[in-house]
Amino acid sequence: MTRNNLILLGLVLVLVVMPLLLPVTGGLAEPFSGADGQAQAAISDAHPDYRPWFEPLWEPPSGEIESLLFTLQAALGAGLLGFYLGLRRGQSRPSKRVNARDPAVRPVRTSADAPD
């Protein structure tokens, strides 16, 4: 590896590890809580008599299952987006296939095709 690659790898590692090591919680009991929970707490503080319009049809049994479903949703979306972009890129490039029926294209003979 070159020196620049090692420096970039070190910087990436620092960026990944530092937020986990720093004790900055911002006054929150759970520093890595989701935005939904924080929004619900803010609404409850501002308007104690607020009632939600509806309840979820199904709640996952645990936070881990909820995270798993969210991750699967993100992976499926990324896969579909990548497939679509690859498909569009492939369609935008001219085809390099040779049409066997085109009389202007002569077949290439190899030594294996030569008569004995």
TASULDA-V340250 format. One line per field, one symbol per residue. burial: 1 if it has 24 or more other ideal C-beta (glycine too) atoms within 12 Angstrom, else 0. Layout:
burial=???
This chain:
burial=00000000000000000000000000000000000000000000000000000000000000000000000000000000000000000000000000000000000000000000
